Amino acid sequence: MNGDTNETICTIIKEVDQRQKEAIVQSSSCITCDSTLVTDINNTIPLSFFMCDGSDYKAFLTPGGDTTNLFRVEEIMENCTIKCRLITQKPGLTEEKRCQDLICTDQTCIIDLNCVCCLQCFTPIFCRKCSRR
């Protein structure tokens, strides 16, 4: 992977993490990774990660069961590695409501950003703080 791409992705992830921690208010008509509607009400920027081979990164919600490709940055670790919470959709929703009804789970995963070539940011949502650590 290109070192510049890796540094850029790591920098963006650090900015997303900082904005989530600060839960700042910025009005914008565009959804981007660096200026979104993050507030106390919407404290999470959902992210999807894409690997260098073009596949999207997925994590299991249950052992060997359903997967998700949506995540919340929880912690920046060493060497451009991050801990993320898994985000999923509430079950039984119609197609037009799916984007609006995302929920954060208590499950986490570790992602090595050295393996990531692309990320996508989505409209901010509210995630309650995880009660288990």
Secondary structure, DSSP 8 states (H G I E B T S, - for coil): --HHHHHHHHHHHHHHHHHHHHT-----SS--SSS----SSS-B--EEEEETTS-B--EESSTTS-EE-EEEEEEE-STTEEEEEEEEE-TT--GGGTTT-EEEEEEEEEEEGGGEEEEEE---B-----S--
